[in-house]
Amino acid sequence: MPDADRPQELPARLLTDPEMIDACRMRDFARVFRLVKVKAGIYPSMIARRCELTPSRVGEVIAGQRQLQHMDVIERISDGLRIPGHMLGLARRVWETPQALAATEREIPERLEPEQQAPVSVPGPDVDSILALTTRTSLNAASLEAFRSSIEDYWRRDDQHGGEALRPAIVGQLRHVVGLLKENRPPSIQRGLYGIAAELARLTGWTYFDARQYNQARAYFTEALQLAKETDDRQFMANVLACMSLQATYQDKPADSLAFVTAAQDQARSDLGTTSRVLSMLSMREAFAHATLGNRDSTHRAIGEAHRHFEQIQASDPDPSWVTYFDEPKLIVDTGIAHGRLGEAATAEPLITDALRREDRTNQRGRAFHSFWLARTQLDQGKLDQACHTAMRALEPASAVSSERVSGHLREFYGQLAPYRQQPVALAFEARLRELLPQVSEPLQP
C-alpha cells in the first residue's frame, strides 16, 4: 500500500487515555468514535471510509442507536483506525506484528541432487514446537533467577556491542517464557514468569529502538506493558512508558513524548513502593520531552525535580534491577543533554565532560553517544578544534557497537560540520571516520 493511502496512527496520548482504553475494552464504539473525532480530528465520514462502513451506520453508532458486535467489523475498525488488537480483545494485527514474528511465504528452493544437498544437523522450529507439547518444564525460584541473570547479561552485551546480534536469542527466550505462562504454576512462580516475559519484551523493543526500527519497537513495548499489567507492576509499566517517551523524541513527536512520560509518572506515583531513583529517572525523561518542545522553564523545573529525587536515594532502597543504571554520572550526562537540547551549550558542555570522565568504559554505546553530544555542544560554541577532536575520540567506541542510533548522532554532527569541511581538523576527522566506520561514512559524503 502506498504511504499516502496507509491509515494514519492515532496519537499516543489518545491510545494511552484511560477513557479510550476502557471504551475499547468494553467495545463501546460510540465512545471510541467520539474520542477519535474529538481527540484525533478524524470525523465520522473518514471513520466510515477507513473502517469500510457507511456514514449513516457510523452516525447511528455514535448516536447509540446501533451496536457493532460482528468480529469482522471489529477487526476492520482495529485495522482502519490503527487501534492495537489487544485493546479490542483481538489477536495482534498484521500491521503491528514485529517483522521478527511475521509469518512470510517462503519460496520453494530448487531441488538439489543428493550429492549437492547440505547436511542438516538442527531440527526445524516445527519439530521444537511439537516436542515442547510433550514436556512440562519444572520451574522453581532458582529457574527464575537464571532467567533474570541471562537478561542482565543481555543488557551488558547490548551496552558493549549493540542488540542487533542478540535480538534472535532474546526473541526466542521471550517466546519460550510466554509458552511457559500457559501452564498452571504456583502464583509466585507465575508472577515471576510474567515479570521476566515483560522485561524480555522491553529488551526486544529496546534493540529495535536502538536500530531505529520504531514500529517494531513500539509493538514490543506494547507487549511489555500488557505483560506487566497482568501482575499490576506499575513501576515496570512506568519504565516501559518512559522508553516509549524517549523513542517519541527520536521520532520528532515531542507531544507524544510528553504524554507517555506523564502517564509513566502517574503509574509510578500510584505505587507506594516506587523508589526515588525511579522518580528521578522519570523526571529526567520529562525534561527531555519539554526540551524537545522548547519549553525552557518546564525543562529546568523537571531537571530540578530529577536532582531532588536523586538526593533522596538511600542505599537500602529496594530499587528494581532495571533502574540501577541510573547512577550519578547518568544523571549528570542527561542533565547536560537536556540543556543541550534547549540550545544551552555552555551549560551542557562541562556537565557532559564530567560525566564522561566517570562513566563505565565498557559501555561503548553510551560513551560514543555522549561523546557526540559533547562534540555538538562544543561546535555550537564555535570550538571547532575541540569538537572535531572529541568526535574523533568517539569514533573508536562507535565502531565497536552496532547502533543505528549512534550512527544517527554521528550524521547529525557531520551535518553541523558542513561550513567547516575544508578546515584541516575537519578533514582529519573525515579521514578517521572513513577508516573506522566506512559503512557509515559512505552515505555522509557531501
Secondary structure, DSSP 4 states (H G I P E B T S, - for coil): --GGGSPPPPPHHHHT-HHHHHHHHTT-HHHHHHHHHHHH---HHHHHHHHT--HHHHHHHHTTS-----HHHHHHHHHHHT--GGGGT-PPPGGGS-GGG-------PPPPPGGGPPP--S--HHHHHHHHHT------HHHHHHHHHHHHHHHHHHHHH-STTTHHHHHHHHHHHHHHTTS---HHHHHHHHHHHHHHHHHHHHHHHHTT-HHHHHHHHHHHHHHHHHTT-HHHHHHHHHHHHHHHHHTT-HHHHHHHHHHHHHHHHT-TT--HHHHHHHHHHHHHHHHHHT-HHHHHHHHHHHHHHHHT--TT----GGGTT--HHHHHHHHHHHHHHTT-HHHHHHHHHHHHHHS-TT-HHHHHHHHHHHHHHHHHTT-HHHHHHHHHHHHHHHHTS--HHHHHHHHHHHHHTGGGTTSHHHHHHHHHHHHH-HHHHGGG--
